[in-house]
Amino acid sequence: MSYVASRLSAVKPSASMAASQAAKALRAKGVDVIDLGLGEPDFPTPLHIIDAAHFAAKAGQTLYTAAAGTAEVREAVAGKFRRENGLDYTPDDIVVANGAKQIIFNALMATLETGDEAILPAPYFVSYPEMVKLLGGTPVVVECPETTGFRLTPALLEKAITPRTKWLFLNMPGNPSGAVYSQSDLKALGAVLAKHPQVLVLSDEIYEHILFDGREFVSFGKACPELKDRTLIVNGVSKSYAMTGWRVGYAAGPAPLVKAMSTIQSQSCTSVCSIAQAATVAALNGPQDEVARFRQAFEARRNLVVDGIRKINGLTLSPPEGAFYAYIGCASLIGRKTPKGVVLEDDAAVANYLLNEGRVASVPGVAYGLSPYFRISTATSEEVLTEAISRINAAVAQVE
């Protein structure tokens, strides 16, 4: 007897979660492992946000809410989009879900027919292709090499679009590469999309506040307002406000799409936790000092990792422009042997070697659709990152 539906046969578990679990398994055996597999801030949630949640709970805000979110949280999201991104949305254009991943899942469930295609510029977030496949769609992976800054170009986009294309995914700053799109980059992509009115755009902007070297964030919606009626802007509080465990994501888009996503949510999880929604209102409307402090710390950590990796013979790293990851090139290690005589056939083998011999957990580039690389999270202390780089250096130096 099988308990698993056939649609799950092509869906893989999260690679970043798998890397973290492997590290935890080794730790349980007494092995000292540095886990750089998962990407989440190591800072506590700002106190005023926790206080708002506490107040909401004590005030009795502990009941079901509207599926799309409370009026207060959707007003706060609309205000954030106006204030920070220059985007004009009403609360009816906004839906709140249990994390940005559920936002994306609901959007795909609401729109994909069997065989519909979703263009995924690689390297991409590990969950994108799995969600597309789970909901009957076909991922169309477009490799965006390091020579393009890991960015999708208009020529690559034009080549990938077919009559079955339903979605284009964009993620900026990108996970895992940290790539950022300028306004001119986005306008150039928009010009291609204007010729293909069947294509919807999912712009995942969850890392928007984590930019380096003085860069300014431009939302796809701001760069291409003429495509508003087929653009879904995805965001959330997890990364910018150190709220990964609160599980709140949000999106703005065409009202009919948002309504369909809300219907799906009403028949699955009902709504987001009422207390977490109150915390989100405080995050978006309250002081933003901690957001700036977090960004400064992430940039310092980025600099430390870039400097450290560049000193390791056999590895390469283009400085990430945002987010809190390092997508490290390991092409020169492929085909070489470990001290135990094991051939490093691909980046999965490299990541496995770094875990078992270097005692550093990372995620192989194959999980992101572009090899040979491996990703480490830089969302941890400088002390931990310094030790991780030292371990990686020692492990790489032993490869023959």
C-alpha positions as CSV (number, residue, x, y, z in Angstrom):
1,M,0.0,0.0,0.0
2,S,1.3,3.4,-1.0
3,Y,0.6,6.4,1.2
4,V,2.1,9.0,-1.2
5,A,0.5,10.5,-4.2
6,S,2.2,10.2,-7.6
7,R,2.5,14.0,-7.9
8,L,5.2,13.9,-5.2
9,S,7.4,11.6,-7.1
10,A,9.3,14.4,-8.8
11,V,9.4,16.7,-5.8
12,K,12.6,16.9,-3.7
13,P,12.9,17.9,0.0
14,S,14.4,21.3,0.7
15,A,18.2,21.1,0.1
16,S,19.0,23.7,2.6
17,M,16.9,22.0,5.3
18,A,18.6,18.7,4.4
19,A,22.0,20.3,4.8
20,S,21.0,21.6,8.2
21,Q,19.6,18.3,9.3
22,A,22.8,16.5,8.3
23,A,24.8,19.0,10.4
24,K,22.4,18.4,13.4
25,A,22.8,14.6,13.0
26,L,26.6,14.9,13.2
27,R,26.3,17.2,16.2
28,A,24.1,14.6,17.9
29,K,27.0,12.2,17.6
30,G,29.4,14.7,19.2
31,V,30.9,16.1,16.1
32,D,31.7,19.8,16.1
33,V,30.0,21.1,13.0
34,I,29.4,24.7,11.9
35,D,25.9,24.8,10.2
36,L,25.9,27.4,7.4
37,G,23.1,25.6,5.5
38,L,20.0,27.5,6.6
39,G,19.6,31.2,5.9
40,E,18.0,33.1,8.8
41,P,19.2,36.1,10.8
42,D,20.9,35.2,14.1
43,F,19.5,38.4,15.7
44,P,16.6,38.4,18.1
45,T,13.3,40.0,16.9
46,P,13.3,43.7,17.9
47,L,11.7,44.2,21.3
48,H,9.0,46.6,20.2
49,I,7.7,43.9,17.9
50,I,7.6,41.3,20.6
51,D,5.9,43.8,22.9
52,A,3.2,44.4,20.3
53,A,2.5,40.7,20.1
54,H,2.3,40.4,23.8
55,F,-0.1,43.3,24.0
56,A,-2.3,41.8,21.3
57,A,-2.4,38.5,23.1
58,K,-3.3,40.1,26.4
59,A,-5.9,42.3,24.7
60,G,-7.8,39.3,23.4
61,Q,-6.7,39.4,19.8
62,T,-6.5,35.6,19.7
63,L,-9.4,34.6,17.4
64,Y,-9.6,33.8,13.7
65,T,-9.0,36.7,11.3
66,A,-10.1,37.2,7.7
67,A,-8.3,34.8,5.4
68,A,-6.4,37.6,3.6
69,G,-5.3,39.1,7.0
70,T,-6.7,41.7,9.4
71,A,-7.6,45.2,8.1
72,E,-4.7,46.6,10.2
73,V,-2.0,44.4,8.7
74,R,-3.2,44.9,5.2
75,E,-3.2,48.7,5.7
76,A,0.3,48.4,7.2
77,V,1.5,46.5,4.1
78,A,-0.2,49.0,1.7
79,G,1.5,51.8,3.6
80,K,4.9,50.1,3.4
81,F,4.6,49.7,-0.3
82,R,3.7,53.4,-0.8
83,R,6.4,54.6,1.6
84,E,9.3,52.4,0.6
85,N,8.6,51.3,-2.9
86,G,6.4,54.0,-4.5
87,L,3.7,51.5,-5.2
88,D,-0.1,52.2,-4.9
89,Y,-2.1,49.3,-3.6
90,T,-5.3,49.1,-1.6
91,P,-5.9,46.6,1.1
92,D,-8.1,44.6,-1.3
93,D,-4.9,44.1,-3.4
94,I,-3.0,42.5,-0.5
95,V,-2.9,39.1,1.1
96,V,-1.0,37.9,4.1
97,A,0.1,34.3,4.5
98,N,2.2,32.0,6.6
99,G,5.5,33.1,5.1
100,A,6.5,34.1,1.6
101,K,6.7,30.5,0.6
102,Q,3.0,30.0,1.3
103,I,2.3,33.2,-0.7
104,I,4.1,31.7,-3.7
105,F,2.5,28.3,-3.2
106,N,-1.0,29.8,-3.1
107,A,-0.3,32.0,-6.2
108,L,0.8,28.9,-8.2
109,M,-2.1,26.8,-7.0
110,A,-4.5,29.6,-8.1
111,T,-3.0,29.9,-11.6
112,L,-1.2,26.9,-12.9
113,E,-2.8,24.4,-15.2
114,T,-1.1,21.1,-16.0
115,G,1.8,21.8,-18.3
116,D,2.0,25.5,-17.7
117,E,5.6,26.7,-17.6
118,A,7.4,28.9,-15.1
119,I,10.7,30.5,-16.0
120,L,13.2,30.2,-13.2
121,P,16.5,32.1,-13.7
122,A,19.2,30.0,-12.1
123,P,20.6,30.1,-9.6
124,Y,17.1,30.1,-8.0
125,F,15.7,29.6,-4.5
126,V,15.5,25.8,-3.9
127,S,11.7,25.7,-3.4
128,Y,10.7,27.4,-6.6
129,P,10.9,24.4,-9.0
130,E,9.5,22.0,-6.4
131,M,6.4,24.1,-5.9
132,V,5.9,24.4,-9.6
133,K,6.2,20.7,-10.1
134,L,4.0,19.9,-7.2
135,L,1.2,22.0,-8.6
136,G,1.4,20.5,-12.1
137,G,3.6,23.1,-13.8
138,T,6.8,22.7,-15.7
139,P,9.9,24.5,-14.4
140,V,11.9,26.1,-17.3
141,V,15.4,26.7,-15.9
142,V,17.4,29.5,-17.5
143,E,21.0,29.5,-16.4
144,C,22.3,33.0,-15.7
145,P,26.1,32.6,-15.5
146,E,28.4,34.5,-13.3
147,T,29.5,36.5,-16.3
148,T,26.0,38.2,-16.3
149,G,26.2,38.8,-12.6
150,F,23.9,35.9,-12.1
151,R,21.2,38.1,-13.6
152,L,18.6,37.2,-16.3
153,T,19.2,39.1,-19.5
154,P,16.5,40.2,-22.0
155,A,17.9,37.8,-24.6
156,L,17.8,34.8,-22.2
157,L,14.3,35.7,-21.3
158,E,13.0,36.1,-24.8
159,K,14.5,32.7,-25.7
160,A,12.8,31.0,-22.8
161,I,9.2,32.3,-23.4
162,T,6.8,29.9,-25.1
163,P,3.0,29.9,-25.6
164,R,2.8,27.8,-22.4
165,T,4.7,30.3,-20.2
166,K,2.6,31.3,-17.3
167,W,5.1,32.8,-14.8
168,L,8.5,34.5,-14.7
169,F,10.1,34.3,-11.3
170,L,12.5,37.1,-10.2
171,N,14.3,37.2,-6.9
172,M,16.2,40.3,-5.8
173,P,18.5,40.4,-4.1
174,G,18.9,36.8,-5.1
175,N,19.2,33.7,-3.0
176,P,21.8,32.2,-3.3
177,S,23.8,34.7,-5.5
178,G,23.0,38.0,-3.9
179,A,22.4,39.5,-7.3
180,V,20.6,42.8,-7.5
181,Y,18.7,44.2,-10.6
182,S,18.9,47.9,-11.4
183,Q,16.0,49.9,-12.7
184,S,17.4,49.7,-16.2
185,D,17.8,45.9,-15.9
186,L,14.2,45.6,-14.9
187,K,12.9,47.9,-17.6
188,A,14.8,45.9,-20.2
189,L,13.1,42.7,-19.0
190,G,9.8,44.5,-18.9
191,A,10.1,45.5,-22.6
192,V,10.4,41.8,-23.4
193,L,7.4,40.9,-21.2
194,A,5.3,43.6,-22.9
195,K,5.4,41.5,-26.0
196,H,4.0,38.4,-24.2
197,P,0.8,39.3,-22.4
198,Q,0.2,35.8,-21.1
199,V,3.2,35.9,-18.8
200,L,2.7,36.8,-15.2
201,V,5.6,38.1,-13.0
202,L,6.4,36.9,-9.5
203,S,8.9,39.3,-8.0
204,D,10.2,37.9,-4.7
205,E,11.6,40.9,-2.9
206,I,12.0,39.3,0.6
207,Y,15.7,40.6,0.9
208,E,15.0,44.1,-0.2
209,H,16.5,45.8,2.9
210,I,19.7,43.8,2.8
211,L,21.7,45.6,0.1
212,F,25.4,46.4,0.1
213,D,27.9,49.1,-1.2
214,G,25.3,51.9,-1.1
215,R,22.9,50.2,-3.5
216,E,19.3,51.3,-3.6
217,F,16.4,48.8,-4.0
218,V,14.0,49.2,-6.9
219,S,10.9,47.0,-6.9
220,F,9.9,45.4,-10.2
221,G,6.5,47.1,-9.8
222,K,8.1,50.5,-9.6
223,A,10.4,49.9,-12.6
224,C,7.6,48.4,-14.8
225,P,4.3,50.0,-13.7
226,E,2.7,49.2,-17.1
227,L,2.8,45.5,-16.0
228,K,1.0,46.0,-12.7
229,D,-2.0,44.0,-13.8
230,R,0.1,40.9,-14.2
231,T,2.7,41.4,-11.4
232,L,2.7,39.8,-8.0
233,I,5.1,41.5,-5.5
234,V,6.1,39.0,-2.8
235,N,7.7,40.1,0.5
236,G,7.6,39.4,4.2
237,V,9.0,40.2,7.6
238,S,11.3,37.2,8.1
239,K,14.6,38.4,6.8
240,S,14.6,42.2,7.4
241,Y,13.1,42.0,10.9
242,A,14.7,38.7,12.1
243,M,11.2,37.1,12.3
244,T,11.7,33.8,10.5
245,G,9.8,31.9,13.1
246,W,6.8,34.2,13.1
247,R,5.9,33.0,9.6
248,V,4.4,36.1,8.0
249,G,4.7,36.8,4.3
250,Y,2.6,39.2,2.2
251,A,1.9,40.1,-1.4
252,A,0.3,42.7,-3.5
253,G,-1.1,42.1,-6.9
254,P,-4.2,42.1,-9.2
255,A,-7.3,41.9,-7.0
256,P,-8.8,38.8,-8.8
257,L,-5.5,36.9,-8.2
258,V,-5.3,38.0,-4.6
259,K,-8.9,37.0,-4.0
260,A,-8.2,33.5,-5.5
261,M,-5.2,33.2,-3.2
262,S,-7.3,34.2,-0.2
263,T,-9.9,31.6,-1.1
264,I,-7.2,28.9,-1.2
265,Q,-6.0,30.1,2.2
266,S,-9.5,30.0,3.7
267,Q,-9.8,26.3,2.8
268,S,-6.3,25.3,3.9
269,C,-5.0,27.1,7.0
270,T,-7.8,29.7,7.4
271,S,-5.5,32.6,8.2
272,V,-2.2,33.7,9.7
273,C,-1.8,33.6,13.5
274,S,-3.5,36.7,14.8
275,I,-0.7,37.5,17.2
276,A,1.9,37.3,14.4
277,Q,-0.2,39.7,12.3
278,A,-0.2,42.2,15.2
279,A,3.6,41.8,15.4
280,T,3.8,42.5,11.7
281,V,1.9,45.8,12.0
282,A,4.5,46.9,14.6
283,A,7.4,45.8,12.4
284,L,6.2,47.7,9.4
285,N,4.9,50.8,11.1
286,G,7.3,51.0,14.0
287,P,11.0,52.1,14.3
288,Q,13.3,50.9,11.5
289,D,16.6,51.4,13.4
290,E,17.2,47.7,13.9
291,V,16.7,47.0,10.2
292,A,19.5,49.4,9.4
293,R,21.7,47.9,12.1
294,F,21.1,44.3,10.8
295,R,22.0,45.4,7.3
296,Q,25.3,47.0,8.5
297,A,26.2,43.7,10.3
298,F,25.4,41.6,7.2
299,E,27.6,43.8,5.0
300,A,30.5,43.5,7.5
301,R,30.0,39.7,7.4
302,R,29.8,39.7,3.6
303,N,33.2,41.6,3.5
304,L,34.8,39.1,5.9
305,V,33.7,36.1,3.9
306,V,34.7,37.6,0.5
307,D,38.1,38.5,1.9
308,G,38.5,35.0,3.4
309,I,37.3,33.0,0.4
310,R,39.5,34.9,-2.0
311,K,42.6,33.7,-0.1
312,I,41.7,30.1,-0.6
313,N,43.4,28.6,-3.6
314,G,40.7,26.7,-5.6
315,L,37.7,28.7,-4.7
316,T,36.2,31.9,-6.2
317,L,33.5,34.3,-5.0
318,S,32.0,37.3,-6.7
319,P,31.0,39.8,-3.9
320,P,27.3,39.4,-3.2
321,E,25.4,42.6,-3.8
322,G,22.7,41.8,-1.2
323,A,21.1,39.1,1.0
324,F,23.2,37.0,3.4
325,Y,24.7,34.2,1.4
326,A,28.0,33.5,-0.4
327,Y,27.7,31.5,-3.6
328,I,31.2,30.1,-3.9
329,G,32.7,28.7,-7.1
330,C,34.5,25.4,-6.8
331,A,35.1,24.5,-10.5
332,S,38.8,23.8,-9.8
333,L,38.0,21.2,-7.2
334,I,35.9,19.0,-9.6
335,G,37.7,15.9,-10.6
336,R,40.3,16.1,-7.8
337,K,40.6,13.6,-4.9
338,T,40.1,13.9,-1.2
339,P,42.8,12.6,1.2
340,K,40.7,9.4,1.3
341,G,40.9,9.0,-2.4
342,V,37.3,10.0,-3.2
343,V,36.9,11.8,-6.5
344,L,35.0,15.1,-6.1
345,E,32.7,14.5,-9.1
346,D,30.4,17.5,-8.7
347,D,29.5,20.2,-6.2
348,A,27.3,17.9,-4.2
349,A,30.5,15.8,-3.5
350,V,32.3,19.0,-2.6
351,A,29.6,20.0,-0.1
352,N,29.6,16.5,1.3
353,Y,33.4,16.6,1.7
354,L,33.3,20.0,3.5
355,L,30.6,18.6,5.9
356,N,32.3,15.4,6.8
357,E,36.0,16.4,6.7
358,G,35.8,20.2,7.0
359,R,32.9,20.1,9.5
360,V,31.1,23.0,7.8
361,A,27.6,22.5,6.4
362,S,26.8,24.1,3.1
363,V,24.4,23.5,0.2
364,P,25.6,22.4,-3.2
365,G,24.9,24.5,-6.3
366,V,23.0,21.7,-8.0
367,A,20.1,22.5,-5.6
368,Y,20.0,26.0,-7.1
369,G,20.2,25.0,-10.7
370,L,23.7,26.3,-11.4
371,S,26.9,24.4,-10.8
372,P,29.7,24.0,-9.7
373,Y,29.1,26.2,-6.6
374,F,28.2,25.8,-3.0
375,R,26.2,28.2,-0.8
376,I,27.0,29.2,2.7
377,S,24.8,31.4,4.9
378,T,26.6,34.5,6.3
379,A,23.8,35.2,8.8
380,T,25.9,34.3,11.8
381,S,28.6,35.9,13.9
382,E,31.9,37.1,12.5
383,E,33.6,34.7,15.0
384,V,31.7,31.7,13.6
385,L,32.3,32.8,10.0
386,T,36.1,33.2,10.6
387,E,36.3,29.7,12.0
388,A,34.2,28.3,9.1
389,I,36.5,29.9,6.6
390,S,39.5,28.5,8.4
391,R,38.0,25.0,8.2
392,I,37.1,25.3,4.6
393,N,40.6,26.5,3.8
394,A,42.1,23.5,5.6
395,A,39.8,21.1,3.9
396,V,40.4,22.5,0.4
397,A,44.2,22.5,1.0
398,Q,44.1,18.7,1.4
399,V,42.4,18.0,-1.9
400,E,44.9,16.5,-4.3
